[in-house]
Amino acid sequence: MRKTVTVFGSSKPIPGEKEYEDAYTLGKLLGASGFNVCSGGYQGIMDAVSKGVTESGGIAIGITVDTFFSKPSIYLTEEIKCSTLFERITNLVQKADAFIILPGGTGTLLELAAVWEFVNKGVEKEKPVSCYSEMWEKIVSIIEERILIEGRKTGLIKCFNSIEDCVKHIKAELLRLN
């Protein structure tokens, strides 16, 4: 059975923009590595990663929500509709064997925070997490300082400067955990 990587990121990038093309490359790499992808199922990074994974033989699962009035990606092979944002986030977390977080705004931050908090509170077991971009490196560093003060587990989130390194980390960690 193929493992599933949930990918979080902005809905804003369009084809031809770096963030979109990075997500497309990520989807291609994940599909070629034998992974399926789960995302929020809409446009931008979600569309790009879904396109990449399906072109590489993987499945693209989209977790959508009734309160968003966006069009789901045409590259989804499966759509799971949720009635609330929190149901959507829970599904995105539970479907994943690992996570990759690409650039995004407050929605992406909420999703990363949910993954982090679910593990820290014992709601979910620890799963590999790769963040891509200098933005996440800064945010993760600040939150890690606070987590250390609070005496909770640090080092759950790994940051990388390349899509390829994100995928390598996920592959290595999933092999180690099996």
C-alpha positions as a LaTeX table, in Angstrom:
\begin{tabular}{lrrr}
\hline
Residue & $x$ (\AA) & $y$ (\AA) & $z$ (\AA) \\
\hline
Met1 & 0.00 & 0.00 & 0.00 \\
Arg2 & 1.35 & 3.41 & $-1.00$ \\
Lys3 & 2.06 & 5.91 & 1.77 \\
Thr4 & 0.36 & 9.30 & 1.66 \\
Val5 & 2.09 & 12.63 & 2.11 \\
Thr6 & $-0.14$ & 15.56 & 3.00 \\
Val7 & 1.09 & 18.78 & 1.42 \\
Phe8 & 0.10 & 22.18 & 2.81 \\
Gly9 & 0.62 & 25.48 & 0.99 \\
Ser10 & $-0.88$ & 28.60 & $-0.52$ \\
Ser11 & $-3.88$ & 28.60 & $-2.84$ \\
Lys12 & $-2.56$ & 31.70 & $-4.64$ \\
Pro13 & 0.32 & 30.61 & $-6.95$ \\
Ile14 & $-0.53$ & 30.13 & $-10.61$ \\
Pro15 & 1.18 & 28.07 & $-13.32$ \\
Gly16 & 4.53 & 29.59 & $-14.27$ \\
Glu17 & 5.19 & 31.10 & $-10.82$ \\
Lys18 & 8.03 & 29.61 & $-8.76$ \\
Glu19 & 5.82 & 28.40 & $-5.89$ \\
Tyr20 & 3.46 & 26.64 & $-8.29$ \\
Glu21 & 6.31 & 25.05 & $-10.23$ \\
Asp22 & 8.04 & 23.95 & $-7.00$ \\
Ala23 & 4.82 & 22.25 & $-5.89$ \\
Tyr24 & 4.44 & 20.60 & $-9.29$ \\
Thr25 & 8.01 & 19.28 & $-9.02$ \\
Leu26 & 7.24 & 18.05 & $-5.51$ \\
Gly27 & 4.20 & 16.14 & $-6.76$ \\
Lys28 & 6.24 & 14.56 & $-9.55$ \\
Leu29 & 8.99 & 13.53 & $-7.10$ \\
Leu30 & 6.50 & 12.10 & $-4.60$ \\
Gly31 & 4.64 & 10.15 & $-7.29$ \\
Ala32 & 7.90 & 8.79 & $-8.74$ \\
Ser33 & 8.91 & 7.73 & $-5.22$ \\
Gly34 & 5.73 & 5.70 & $-4.78$ \\
Phe35 & 3.71 & 8.15 & $-2.67$ \\
Asn36 & 0.19 & 9.45 & $-2.96$ \\
Val37 & $-0.57$ & 13.06 & $-2.09$ \\
Cys38 & $-3.29$ & 14.56 & 0.06 \\
Ser39 & $-3.97$ & 18.31 & 0.02 \\
Gly40 & $-6.70$ & 20.83 & 0.64 \\
Gly41 & $-7.84$ & 20.06 & $-2.90$ \\
Tyr42 & $-8.15$ & 23.52 & $-4.40$ \\
Gln43 & $-5.93$ & 25.75 & $-6.54$ \\
Gly44 & $-2.36$ & 27.04 & $-6.21$ \\
Ile45 & 0.05 & 24.68 & $-4.52$ \\
Met46 & $-2.73$ & 22.13 & $-4.00$ \\
Asp47 & $-3.47$ & 22.03 & $-7.73$ \\
Ala48 & 0.22 & 21.88 & $-8.69$ \\
Val49 & 1.12 & 19.03 & $-6.35$ \\
Ser50 & $-1.98$ & 17.10 & $-7.45$ \\
Lys51 & $-1.05$ & 17.55 & $-11.10$ \\
Gly52 & 2.52 & 16.39 & $-10.47$ \\
Val53 & 1.59 & 13.29 & $-8.50$ \\
Thr54 & $-1.09$ & 12.10 & $-10.92$ \\
Glu55 & 1.28 & 12.56 & $-13.87$ \\
Ser56 & 3.70 & 10.29 & $-12.01$ \\
Gly57 & 1.18 & 7.54 & $-11.34$ \\
Gly58 & 0.08 & 8.50 & $-7.85$ \\
Ile59 & $-3.27$ & 9.38 & $-6.38$ \\
Ala60 & $-4.24$ & 12.98 & $-5.51$ \\
Ile61 & $-6.68$ & 13.18 & $-2.60$ \\
Gly62 & $-8.35$ & 16.53 & $-1.96$ \\
Ile63 & $-9.97$ & 17.35 & 1.37 \\
Thr64 & $-12.39$ & 20.17 & 0.59 \\
Val65 & $-14.78$ & 22.13 & 2.78 \\
Asp66 & $-18.29$ & 23.43 & 2.09 \\
Thr67 & $-17.54$ & 26.90 & 3.46 \\
Phe68 & $-14.95$ & 27.64 & 0.75 \\
Phe69 & $-16.38$ & 28.77 & $-2.55$ \\
Ser70 & $-13.41$ & 27.63 & $-4.59$ \\
Lys71 & $-13.22$ & 25.20 & $-7.45$ \\
Pro72 & $-11.48$ & 21.89 & $-6.64$ \\
Ser73 & $-8.39$ & 20.97 & $-8.64$ \\
Ile74 & $-9.13$ & 19.11 & $-11.87$ \\
Tyr75 & $-6.23$ & 16.77 & $-11.03$ \\
Leu76 & $-7.86$ & 15.19 & $-7.97$ \\
Thr77 & $-8.47$ & 11.48 & $-8.20$ \\
Glu78 & $-10.46$ & 11.49 & $-4.96$ \\
Glu79 & $-12.34$ & 14.27 & $-3.16$ \\
Ile80 & $-13.44$ & 14.10 & 0.46 \\
Lys81 & $-15.93$ & 16.85 & 1.30 \\
Cys82 & $-16.06$ & 18.23 & 4.83 \\
Ser83 & $-18.62$ & 20.54 & 6.40 \\
Thr84 & $-16.23$ & 22.51 & 8.65 \\
Leu85 & $-12.66$ & 23.78 & 8.52 \\
Phe86 & $-11.75$ & 21.79 & 11.62 \\
Glu87 & $-13.13$ & 18.57 & 10.14 \\
Arg88 & $-11.04$ & 19.30 & 7.06 \\
Ile89 & $-7.84$ & 19.86 & 9.07 \\
Thr90 & $-8.44$ & 16.70 & 11.09 \\
Asn91 & $-8.85$ & 14.69 & 7.86 \\
Leu92 & $-5.72$ & 16.23 & 6.33 \\
Val93 & $-3.73$ & 15.20 & 9.40 \\
Gln94 & $-5.22$ & 11.73 & 9.83 \\
Lys95 & $-4.81$ & 10.72 & 6.16 \\
Ala96 & $-1.08$ & 11.47 & 6.26 \\
Asp97 & 1.88 & 9.23 & 6.86 \\
Ala98 & 4.06 & 12.35 & 6.54 \\
Phe99 & 3.77 & 16.09 & 5.82 \\
Ile100 & 5.47 & 18.61 & 3.57 \\
Ile101 & 4.73 & 22.28 & 4.17 \\
Leu102 & 5.33 & 24.71 & 1.32 \\
Pro103 & 5.03 & 28.51 & 1.47 \\
Gly104 & 1.64 & 29.79 & 2.51 \\
Gly105 & $-0.25$ & 32.20 & 4.70 \\
Thr106 & $-2.35$ & 31.88 & 7.82 \\
Gly107 & $-4.24$ & 28.83 & 6.56 \\
Thr108 & $-0.98$ & 26.97 & 6.02 \\
Leu109 & 0.26 & 28.16 & 9.41 \\
Leu110 & $-2.94$ & 26.83 & 11.00 \\
Glu111 & $-2.39$ & 23.45 & 9.34 \\
Leu112 & 1.25 & 23.24 & 10.47 \\
Ala113 & 0.25 & 24.30 & 13.98 \\
Ala114 & $-2.43$ & 21.59 & 14.06 \\
Val115 & 0.09 & 18.90 & 13.10 \\
Trp116 & 2.49 & 20.17 & 15.76 \\
Glu117 & $-0.15$ & 20.43 & 18.47 \\
Phe118 & $-1.76$ & 17.06 & 17.75 \\
Val119 & 1.63 & 15.39 & 18.23 \\
Asn120 & 2.54 & 17.44 & 21.32 \\
Lys121 & $-0.80$ & 16.63 & 22.94 \\
Gly122 & $-0.68$ & 12.93 & 22.00 \\
Val123 & $-3.74$ & 13.17 & 19.73 \\
Glu124 & $-1.69$ & 11.85 & 16.80 \\
Lys125 & 1.49 & 9.79 & 16.69 \\
Glu126 & 4.67 & 11.47 & 15.53 \\
Lys127 & 4.97 & 11.61 & 11.74 \\
Pro128 & 7.77 & 13.05 & 9.59 \\
Val129 & 7.39 & 16.75 & 8.73 \\
Ser130 & 9.45 & 18.70 & 6.16 \\
Cys131 & 9.08 & 22.45 & 5.69 \\
Tyr132 & 10.36 & 24.16 & 2.56 \\
Ser133 & 11.40 & 27.81 & 2.55 \\
Glu134 & 13.26 & 30.35 & 4.59 \\
Met135 & 9.92 & 31.61 & 5.90 \\
Trp136 & 9.18 & 28.34 & 7.68 \\
Glu137 & 12.74 & 28.09 & 8.93 \\
Lys138 & 12.26 & 31.40 & 10.78 \\
Ile139 & 8.83 & 30.50 & 12.16 \\
Val140 & 9.85 & 27.01 & 13.25 \\
Ser141 & 12.93 & 28.37 & 14.99 \\
Ile142 & 10.87 & 30.86 & 17.02 \\
Ile143 & 8.27 & 28.26 & 18.03 \\
Glu144 & 10.97 & 25.70 & 18.90 \\
Glu145 & 12.41 & 28.20 & 21.42 \\
Arg146 & 9.01 & 28.41 & 23.11 \\
Ile147 & 8.45 & 24.65 & 23.02 \\
Leu148 & 11.81 & 24.18 & 24.72 \\
Ile149 & 10.80 & 26.61 & 27.50 \\
Glu150 & 7.54 & 24.68 & 27.94 \\
Gly151 & 9.42 & 21.39 & 28.20 \\
Arg152 & 7.74 & 19.79 & 25.20 \\
Lys153 & 9.41 & 17.75 & 22.51 \\
Thr154 & 11.49 & 19.73 & 20.03 \\
Gly155 & 12.83 & 18.69 & 16.65 \\
Leu156 & 9.52 & 17.44 & 15.26 \\
Ile157 & 9.69 & 19.80 & 12.28 \\
Lys158 & 12.66 & 19.78 & 9.88 \\
Cys159 & 13.30 & 22.68 & 7.50 \\
Phe160 & 14.98 & 22.44 & 4.11 \\
Asn161 & 16.00 & 24.78 & 1.30 \\
Ser162 & 15.14 & 22.39 & $-1.54$ \\
Ile163 & 12.14 & 20.34 & $-2.57$ \\
Glu164 & 14.43 & 17.37 & $-3.17$ \\
Asp165 & 15.74 & 17.51 & 0.41 \\
Cys166 & 12.18 & 17.60 & 1.76 \\
Val167 & 11.38 & 14.41 & $-0.16$ \\
Lys168 & 14.65 & 12.72 & 0.89 \\
His169 & 13.87 & 13.46 & 4.54 \\
Ile170 & 10.33 & 12.05 & 4.28 \\
Lys171 & 11.54 & 8.90 & 2.50 \\
Ala172 & 14.33 & 8.30 & 5.03 \\
Glu173 & 12.07 & 8.87 & 8.03 \\
Leu174 & 9.29 & 6.62 & 6.74 \\
Leu175 & 11.86 & 3.85 & 6.09 \\
Arg176 & 13.24 & 4.32 & 9.60 \\
Leu177 & 9.78 & 4.14 & 11.18 \\
Asn178 & 8.76 & 0.94 & 9.35 \\
\hline
\end{tabular}
